[in-house]
């Protein structure tokens, strides 16, 4: 069970057929790498490990302040805001020197195992999405001191909620333009089987652009939220929550559409349809129809706006728009009546922009599919061995059930067959030169698998994995 350096090129051996599946790496789940067992329920959420140099730490997270480093690479520069899920901080990546917005999830939420599992699952999906009207998620993970965090692009501007508070209601044309961009973002995430769950004016951002063009970004989609329940709180915000969610039904596309209707009412009137205590608002959401926005205004409003909002906010989900494209179809008809048809079509159907977005989306999906399906184990981790991403072959190689969230190589049996692993990780991170090793894995009996493992530094320009190490394991041959 030793390792030795090698700089020679190696040839992959023949695929091995085991239990009806052809793989490039023989299964070692029941051999050397199964010396330590893993339970799916334990790996579905990251474990918080007490730092070696702090015996006084009691396992609880604490608030971050300016100068603190989160995730080993994000230096806190200040606070941008605070919300129901936690605080949003301005941070700067140590290696890239680029500023981002980092959201720290509240510890009382993040310690819920189900919430943590949901956070990691949906954060992986959300970070792979690319859309003009979606705030990009570039990183996520757990810090030993500060808990769960998510890193997003830093935007310059203000939320729709702040804009309405500052300037009052939007004109119908501006409201339609904002609504169109928000709806297109929701349509996109629904097409990727992701629900938002908390669409509201505070999660819609108006970006200042050099071209003086109104650009809208949808925030906070795909984040973990508490389950709906009278004893554990509300999923989403009471003023926007769909009636069926109050009764305990799961989130659906229809519940996101309901929130879109509430937001459109708010844009047109600068008011909420239902106000009062939480109990009063929830009662009205269940029992009282959303009033027509035209009844709240002195200026005339096209009746199509009333009809659109009434349908989107129907108490029965089956009576709402069947999907977001249907909502957008009615919105486009309203925009046409307001003389906005050409503008909306240019934005929605600009062939060059649509083609570029489609090609980028396909490239990202292709890369994700290759990474997920390739039979060679691959992963990315930091210099301490904390894994950010790993394909199923790598998890199977380690004998791990579940995802890569919270996985640390020191908790696996890999160091037992690769004693210089952590020294090599540190050297690659420091010198940025790849290291190749050969390791030997016992399969039981007299069978031993010879495999090459390659550590290489992620490119400095990498948007997400800069400063980390990529791991690839190549099987060589079976020794008898």
N, C-alpha and C positions, 0 to 999 in steps of 0.2 A: 504494500500500500504506500508507495513512494512516488515522488514526482521528480522529473529531471527536465532541465531546459532543452529546447530544441529549436533550431532555426531552419530546419529542413522542411521542404514542402512534403505534404503527406497525401496519400490517396485514400478516399473513402472506401471502406469495405462494402461487401454486398449487403443489401437490406436483409434484416432478420425478420422472419415471420414468427410471431408469438401470439397465441390465443386468437388466431384468425386475423390479426392486424399486421400489416407490413410497416416496419419502422426502420429508420436509419440508425437508431440507437437502441440496443437491446435493453429491455426493461430491467432496472436494477432496484425496483421498489422493494423487493423482498431480500435484497442483499446488503451491501455495505451502506447504501444511502437510506436504508430502512431502520438503521440502528436507533434513530429517534423517530417517534411516532407523531403524527399530526392529526388533529381532529377538525373536521370541517367547521364545526361551530366556533372553534377557537380561531381559525384562520379567516373566517368571514369578516372579522373586525381586527384592526391592528392592536397589538398589545403595547402598553406603555411601559417602557423599561427605565428603571431608575438610573440616572447617570452615575458612572463609576466614581466621579469626584464629588458627589453631593449626597452624603449619607442622610442629610436632614430632610431631603425632599420626600413628601408624603404621597406623591402620585397625582396630586391635583394640579390642574393648569393654573396659570396666573396671567394677568393682563400684560400685554407687550407695551413697551414705551420706546421713545426715540433712542436709537443706538442699538437696540436689541437686534439679534440676528435670528430669523425664523427659517426653519428648514435648512439651516447650514449655509444659506446663500442670499437671503433677502434681508437687507438692513432697513429697519423701520425709520422713516423720516417724519412721520406725523400721522394724524388721524384725519380721514376724509369724511367719515360719517358713522352712524350707528343705526342698526335695524333690529328687527325681530329675531334674526338668526345670529347676529353678532356684530362685531365692529369691522369697519373697512379702513384699512391703513394704506398710506402711501409708502411704498418700499422701493429699494433700488437693488437690482441684481449685482452681487459683488463682482462676478466675472465679466458680465456684459456692460455694466454701468448704465443699464436702461431702467427707467422707472416703470413700476406697475402698481396696480391696486390689489391689495391682498385682503381677503376676508377671513377673519378668525371666527370659527363657529363657536357659539356659546357652549361652555363646558357642560351645563345641565342638559343640553340637547345632545352634544357629541358623545356623552358617556352611555347613551342608550344604544345597546348592541344593534338593534334593528336599524336605527338611524345611521350608525356608522357603516353598516353594510350597504345601505341605500346610497349613502354619500359616495363611497368608492365606486360602486357600480355605475351610478349615473354620471359621476364626474369623469370617468373614462369615456363614456359616450359623448358627453358634452364637449370635452376637450378635442374631440375629433371632428367637430362640426365647423364649417366655414360658411358664413353668410354675412352679407353686407350689413344687415340689420340686427345682428346678434353680437353682443360683447364677447370677444374671444376669451376662452379659458386656456391659459398657457401652462398651468402647473397646478398640482394639488398634492396633498400628503398630510402627514402628521408630524408635528414637532414635539419632542419629549417634554418641553417646558410649556408650550402654548397651545397644544392640542391640534385639532383638525384645521387645515387652512386650504384656501383656494386662491389662485393668482389669476388676475384678469388684466386685459389691456387697460391702460390708464386713459380715461376720456376727459375731454375739456368741454364743459357745458353745464347743464343743470337738468334735473329731473322734470318730467311733465308736471308732477305734483307741485314742485317749487315754482314752475312757470305760471301755473294757474293761480297759486297763492299770490304771486307778484303782480300779474297782469290781468287776471280775470279770464273769462271764457275765451276760447278760440273762435275765430270766424269759421263758418261751415267749411270753407275751402281748406283752411289750414287744418282743421280737425279731421277732414277726410284724408288729407295727405299724410298726417301722422298715423291715422288709423290704418291706412293702406300698408304702410311700412311695418307696423306692428303685426298686422294680420299675416303679412308675407313671412315674417320671422316665425310666427306660430305655425303657419302651414308647413314650413320647412322642417321644424323640429317634430311635428306630428308625422311627417313622411319618414322620419327616422325612428319612429316608435318611441318618442320621448314626449312626456307631458310637462307642461310648465308648472301648473298647480298654484301659482301665486301671481297672476297677471294683475297689475294695478298701476296707477300713475306713478307711484314711487319707484317702480321697476322699469320705467320707460324713460330713456335718457335722450335729451336733445343735444346733439354734438355741434360744437362750433367748428366750422370747416373753413379752410382758406378760400374755397370757391364760393362762399356765401350760400351754399346749398343746404337746405334743411335735411339733416341726416338723423335718423332715429335709431336707437339701439335698445334692444330688449335685454334686460339684465336678469340675473339670478335664476335662470332656467336650469332644470336638472339638478337642483340642490336638494339635499336631504331635508325633510320637514317632518315634524311630529305627525303621527297618525291622528286622524280625526277621532275624537272620543270625548265624552263629557268629562272624563276624569283626567285626561292627558292633554287637553287643549285643542285648539282648532288648527286644522291644516289649511294654511292660507290666511286671508284677512277677512273678517266678518262682512265688511261692506261689499266684498266682491265674490263671496263664496256662493256656490250654486246650492239650491235647496236640497237636492238629493245628497250632497256632501254632509249637510247638517244632520241628516237622518242616518248617516253612517255608510252610505254607498261609496265605493272607491272612486278615485279621480278618473275621468275619461276625457276624450276630446270635447264632449258636450259641456263639461264643466269649465274647460278653458274658453269655449265659445261664450258661455254665460258671462264670464269675466270680461271678455272683449266687448260685449254689449253694455256692461256697466261702465267701462272705460269710455266708450263712445259717448254715452250720456254725460259723463263728467267733462269731457272735452268741450261739448256743445254748451253746457250750462255752468260749468265751474262749481257744480254742486254734486252731492251724492244723493241718489234716489231715496236712500233710507238712512236716517240718523237716529241718535239716541244711545241708550246703554247697549252693551253687547247683546243682552237678552232681547231687547226691543228690536235691534237690527236683525237678529236671527229670526225672530218671529215674523217680521215684515218680509224677509227673504223667502220664508216658507209660504206666506199667506197673501201678501199684497203684490199686485202687479206693478212692475216698474212704470212710473208715470211717463207719459209722452213728453219728450224734451220741448216740443213746441208749446206746451202748456206752461213751461217755466220761463219762456222768453217773450219779450215784447215785440221783437222783430220776427217777421214771418220766416218759417222754416219749411223746406220741402217735406211733404208728407211721407216721402220715401224714407227719410231719416227716422221718423216715428215707427214706421212699419219694420224697418231693419232692426231697430233696438228691441221692439216688442217681440219679434220672432227669436232673436238671439237670447233674450232673457225669459223665455217661456218657462213656467214652473216645471212642466213635464219635459225632460230631456228629449223625448221623441218628437216634440213639436218644434225644436230648435233646428237650425241649419244642420244638415247631415254631416258636414265637414267644413273646414275653414275655406276651401275654394268656393263653396256655395255662398258663404258669408261675403267673400270678396266679390263674387259675381253681382250680388245686390248692391254692394258698396260702389262698384264701378258704374252701375246704372245711376246711382245718386250723383256720382262725380260727373257723369255725362250731362245730367240735367243742370249742374252748376257750371258747365263749360270747361270741365277739367278732363274730358275724355282723352284728348291728344296727349296731355301731360302724363296721365296715368298709364297710357299705353306705352309711351316712350320709356317710362321707368320700368314697367313690367315686362315689356317685350323687346327692349333694345337688343338686337341680335348679337352684337359683339360682346356686350357685357354678359348676356345670358350664356353665350358659348364659353367664355372664359370661366365663368362661375361653374358651369357644368363640367368642364374639363378638370378644373381644380378639385371639385368634389369627387370626381371619378378617380383621380390620382390618389387622393387621400384614402378613399375607400379601398382601392387596390392595394395600397401599402399596408393598410390594416389587415386586409384579408390574407395577404402573403405572410405577414408576421404571425398571424393567428394559426395558419394552417400548416406552415412548413414544419417538417418533422425534426429538424435540427434544433436543439435547445438554444434559446436566445433570451437575453435579459439586459436590463440597464440598472445600475445601482450607483450609489455614491461611494466615496473612498472608505467609508466605514462598513460597507456591505449592506446598506439599507436598500432594498429593491424598490424601484419605481414601477417598472413594467417588466412582464415576463410572458412569453407565449406558453400555450398549454404544454408543449413538449418539455420546456424547462421545468414547469411545475410538476409534471409527471416524473421527470428525471429525479427531482428531489423527493418524490413521494408526497407531494403537498396536495391536499384537497382544497378547493375554493380558488380565490383569486390571489393576486400578488400583493394586495393592499396590506401594509404593515409587516410584510415578510422581511426578515433579516437573515443574511447568510450565516451569521454566527449561531443562529438557532437551528440550523440544519446540520446534517452530517457531512456536508461538503468539506469543511475544514479538516475533517479527520482523514480524508484521502488527498487533501491538498493543503498541507501544513503551512505553506508560505502564501496562502491566499491573501490575507489582509496586508502583508508586507508588499505583495505585488500590486494590490489595488492602490495603495498609497504611492508606490513608485510610478505607476501609470498616471495617476492624477497629478503628480508633481512634475515628472519629466515629459509627460505626454508622448511617450513612446510605447508601442505595443509590446506585450510579453506573451510568449507562447510556452506552454508547458505540456508535458505528457503525464497523464495520471492512469492508474490501474484500478479497475473496479471489479470486485469479486462478485460473481453471479451465483455462487453456491457450488459446492463440490470443488472440482479442480478448474472450473472455467473462470477465466479472467478476461475482462474487456479492456483493451488499450484505447485510450481516447485522448485527443488533443483539446486543450482549452486555450482560447485566445482572449486576452484582455486588451482593449484599445480605448483610447480617450475619445469621447464624443467631440465632434467639431466645435470649436469655440463659438461659431456662428449659429449653432443649433438653438432653436427658439425655446425648447423645453428641456432638453437633456444636457445643455452646456455645463461643463464641470463634472460630468458623470462618466462612468466607465461602461462600455458595452462588453457583454460577455457572450461568446459563441463557443459551443462545444461540438467537436467533430469526432465521431467514432472512427477508429482506425482498423482494428481487427480484433478477433476473438482468439485468445491464447488458451491452449489446453495444457 
